[in-house]
């Protein structure tokens, strides 16, 4: 009789322990902080290299060489699939670099990167819908003058004239979870 009672108690303890640990293991994970949650709802859209000519007095004086990527809201990615993002970015760069002359080649240190990124973000959000582009990541902005291009055509690959670095950022890695 005592064995039967002890066996019953043992089964109850094991059952209660199993229920306790299964409930504890199935509890929702702790909430993410606000920044981590915001980033979880974003996707990186890697930009292409875009060359923008610098025009002065009706002639081309050189080229801006840019690579700009974007952080976009995942729920608005359907908009990106329907729009020519490269062409829209090229238009925005022409406006800022040729039309507004945001970069003064005589004084590249005065270039305000944050203002430049904000203008790109505002311009693209105006075209694609507010909140589509959440951040702009500038990977590269270089300038190669007309004279440098001419010299490079006559030089070997090892002796090329390097472009003027205006901004050089960290390459943006394509997200592992992108559906593309």
C-alpha positions as CSV (number, residue, x, y, z in Angstrom):
1,X,0.0,0.0,0.0
2,X,2.8,2.4,0.9
3,X,4.5,1.6,-2.5
4,X,1.3,2.5,-4.3
5,X,1.1,5.8,-2.5
6,X,4.8,6.6,-3.1
7,X,4.4,5.7,-6.8
8,X,1.4,8.0,-7.1
9,X,3.3,10.9,-5.4
10,X,6.2,10.3,-7.8
11,X,4.0,10.4,-10.8
12,X,2.4,13.6,-9.6
13,X,5.8,15.3,-8.9
14,X,7.1,14.3,-12.4
15,X,3.9,15.5,-14.1
16,X,3.9,18.8,-12.2
17,X,7.6,19.3,-13.0
18,X,7.0,18.5,-16.7
19,X,4.1,20.9,-16.9
20,X,6.1,23.6,-15.1
21,X,9.1,23.4,-17.4
22,X,6.9,23.2,-20.6
23,X,5.0,26.3,-19.6
24,X,8.2,28.1,-18.8
25,X,9.8,27.1,-22.0
26,X,6.8,28.2,-24.1
27,X,6.7,31.6,-22.6
28,X,7.1,34.4,-25.2
29,X,10.6,35.8,-25.6
30,X,11.4,39.0,-23.8
31,X,10.3,42.0,-25.9
32,X,12.9,43.6,-28.2
33,X,14.0,47.0,-27.5
34,X,12.6,49.7,-29.7
35,X,15.6,50.0,-32.1
36,X,15.9,46.2,-32.6
37,X,12.2,46.1,-33.3
38,X,12.5,48.9,-35.9
39,X,15.4,47.2,-37.6
40,X,13.5,43.9,-37.7
41,X,10.8,45.6,-39.8
42,X,13.4,47.0,-42.3
43,X,15.1,45.6,-45.4
44,X,18.3,46.8,-47.1
45,X,18.0,47.6,-50.8
46,X,21.5,47.6,-52.2
47,X,22.2,50.4,-54.7
48,X,24.0,50.3,-57.9
49,X,27.0,52.4,-59.0
50,X,25.6,55.6,-60.6
51,X,27.8,58.1,-62.6
52,X,26.6,61.7,-62.7
53,X,28.4,64.1,-65.0
54,X,29.5,67.5,-63.6
55,X,28.5,70.1,-66.2
56,X,29.9,73.6,-66.3
57,X,29.7,76.1,-69.2
58,X,28.0,73.5,-71.4
59,X,30.7,70.9,-71.1
60,X,31.4,67.9,-69.0
61,X,34.1,68.6,-66.5
62,X,34.1,65.2,-64.8
63,X,31.9,62.6,-63.2
64,X,30.6,61.9,-59.7
65,X,30.7,58.1,-59.0
66,X,28.2,57.1,-56.4
67,X,26.9,54.0,-54.7
68,X,24.0,54.6,-52.3
69,X,21.8,51.9,-50.6
70,X,18.6,52.3,-48.7
71,X,16.9,50.9,-45.6
72,X,13.2,50.5,-46.4
73,X,10.1,49.5,-44.6
74,X,9.3,45.8,-45.3
75,X,5.6,46.4,-45.5
76,X,6.2,48.9,-48.4
77,X,8.6,46.8,-50.4
78,X,5.8,46.1,-52.9
79,X,6.1,49.8,-53.9
80,X,9.8,49.3,-54.7
81,X,9.1,46.3,-56.9
82,X,6.8,48.4,-59.1
83,X,9.1,51.4,-59.5
84,X,12.4,52.0,-61.3
85,X,14.5,52.6,-58.2
86,X,17.8,53.1,-60.1
87,X,16.2,55.7,-62.4
88,X,14.6,57.5,-59.5
89,X,17.9,57.5,-57.6
90,X,19.8,58.8,-60.7
91,X,17.2,61.6,-61.0
92,X,17.6,62.5,-57.4
93,X,21.4,62.6,-57.7
94,X,21.3,64.8,-60.8
95,X,19.1,67.2,-58.9
96,X,21.4,67.3,-55.9
97,X,24.8,67.2,-57.5
98,X,24.2,69.0,-60.8
99,X,21.2,71.2,-60.1
100,X,21.7,72.1,-56.5
101,X,25.5,71.7,-56.5
102,X,25.6,70.2,-53.0
103,X,29.3,69.3,-53.4
104,X,31.9,72.0,-53.9
105,X,34.9,70.4,-55.4
106,X,37.2,73.2,-54.2
107,X,36.1,72.5,-50.6
108,X,35.0,68.9,-50.2
109,X,35.5,69.1,-46.4
110,X,32.5,71.5,-46.3
111,X,30.2,68.7,-47.7
112,X,27.4,67.9,-45.3
113,X,26.7,64.2,-45.6
114,X,23.7,64.1,-43.3
115,X,22.0,67.0,-45.2
116,X,22.7,65.1,-48.5
117,X,21.3,61.9,-47.1
118,X,18.2,63.7,-45.8
119,X,17.6,65.3,-49.2
120,X,17.8,62.0,-50.9
121,X,15.4,60.4,-48.4
122,X,12.9,63.3,-48.7
123,X,13.0,63.2,-52.5
124,X,12.5,59.4,-52.8
125,X,9.7,59.4,-50.2
126,X,8.0,62.2,-52.1
127,X,8.0,60.0,-55.2
128,X,7.3,56.6,-53.6
129,X,5.2,57.5,-50.6
130,X,6.0,58.8,-47.1
131,X,7.9,56.3,-44.9
132,X,9.1,54.0,-47.7
133,X,12.8,55.0,-47.4
134,X,13.7,55.1,-43.7
135,X,17.5,55.6,-44.0
136,X,20.0,56.3,-46.8
137,X,23.4,54.7,-46.6
138,X,26.2,56.3,-48.7
139,X,28.8,53.8,-49.6
140,X,30.8,55.9,-52.0
141,X,30.9,59.3,-53.6
142,X,34.0,60.0,-55.7
143,X,34.8,62.5,-58.4
144,X,36.9,61.8,-61.4
145,X,37.8,64.9,-63.5
146,X,37.9,65.0,-67.3
147,X,41.7,65.3,-67.4
148,X,42.0,62.3,-65.1
149,X,39.8,60.2,-67.4
150,X,41.9,61.2,-70.4
151,X,45.1,60.3,-68.5
152,X,43.6,56.9,-67.5
153,X,42.8,56.0,-71.1
154,X,46.5,56.2,-72.0
155,X,47.9,54.6,-68.8
156,X,48.2,50.9,-67.9
157,X,45.7,49.5,-65.3
158,X,48.4,49.7,-62.6
159,X,49.1,53.4,-63.1
160,X,45.5,54.8,-63.1
161,X,44.8,58.1,-61.5
162,X,42.6,57.6,-58.4
163,X,39.4,59.5,-58.1
164,X,38.9,62.2,-55.5
165,X,37.3,60.6,-52.5
166,X,34.4,62.7,-51.2
167,X,32.7,60.0,-49.1
168,X,33.7,56.4,-48.7
169,X,31.6,54.3,-46.4
170,X,31.4,50.7,-45.4
171,X,29.9,48.4,-48.1
172,X,26.4,47.4,-47.3
173,X,25.9,43.6,-47.2
174,X,22.8,42.2,-48.8
175,X,20.5,40.9,-46.0
176,X,20.6,37.1,-45.6
177,X,16.8,37.0,-45.3
178,X,15.9,39.0,-48.4
179,X,13.5,37.3,-50.6
180,X,15.4,38.2,-53.8
